[in-house]
């Protein structure tokens, strides 16, 4: 049996790879990209036991997460948590 551990860390509320200010700004990060990468790995390796973990710092650091924590705590923070749930963290 092969066990693979996939890990995310320090996503800082970045759902999309953008700073939410500069149009066209993209980076190779974001929860959405991580979720796609994890899903693709799982599909390519159906016989492996895969454990997905997150090391934290997922809700602090981006303009969206700042707004979530300061202004719209109940609606937006819940939305970010729902996105994290898409990662299927064990």
C-alpha positions in Angstrom: 0.0 0.0 0.0 1.3 3.5 -0.9 0.3 6.4 1.3 0.8 10.0 0.0 0.5 13.1 2.1 -0.5 16.3 0.3 -0.2 19.5 2.2 -1.2 23.1 1.9 0.2 25.9 4.0 0.0 29.6 4.4 -2.7 30.2 1.8 -3.6 33.5 3.6 -7.1 33.7 2.3 -6.1 33.8 -1.3 -8.9 31.9 -3.1 -7.8 33.2 -6.5 -4.2 34.0 -7.4 -4.6 37.7 -7.3 -4.0 40.6 -5.0 -7.6 41.9 -5.8 -6.2 45.3 -6.8 -4.1 45.0 -9.9 -6.0 43.8 -13.0 -4.1 40.9 -14.6 -2.0 40.2 -11.5 -1.7 36.4 -11.2 0.6 34.2 -9.2 1.1 30.4 -9.0 -0.9 30.2 -5.7 -4.4 30.2 -4.3 -6.8 27.8 -2.7 -8.5 27.2 -6.1 -5.2 26.1 -7.7 -4.4 23.9 -4.8 -7.8 22.2 -4.9 -7.4 21.6 -8.7 -3.9 20.2 -8.2 -5.1 17.9 -5.4 -8.1 16.7 -7.3 -5.9 16.0 -10.4 -3.4 14.0 -8.3 -6.2 12.0 -6.7 -7.6 11.1 -10.1 -4.2 10.2 -11.5 -3.5 7.9 -8.5 -6.7 6.1 -7.7 -4.9 3.2 -5.9 -3.1 5.3 -3.4 -4.2 6.2 0.0 -4.0 10.0 0.0 -4.1 12.2 3.1 -4.6 15.9 2.7 -3.6 18.3 5.5 -3.4 22.0 5.9 -0.7 23.6 8.1 -2.7 26.7 8.9 -2.7 30.5 8.2 -5.5 30.1 5.7 -7.7 33.0 6.8 -5.3 35.9 7.2 -3.3 37.9 4.8 -5.2 38.8 1.6 -7.5 41.8 1.1 -10.5 39.5 0.9 -9.7 37.8 4.2 -9.1 41.1 5.8 -12.5 42.3 4.7 -14.0 39.0 5.9 -12.6 39.3 9.3 -13.3 43.0 9.8 -16.5 43.7 8.0 -18.4 40.7 6.8 -17.4 38.1 9.3 -20.5 35.9 9.1 -21.0 35.7 5.3 -17.6 36.0 3.7 -15.7 34.1 6.3 -18.2 31.2 5.9 -17.6 31.4 2.2 -13.8 31.1 2.6 -14.3 28.2 5.0 -16.5 26.5 2.4 -13.7 26.9 -0.2 -11.3 25.3 2.2 -13.7 22.4 2.6 -13.3 21.8 -1.1 -9.8 20.7 -0.4 -11.2 17.6 1.4 -8.7 18.0 4.2 -8.4 14.9 6.4 
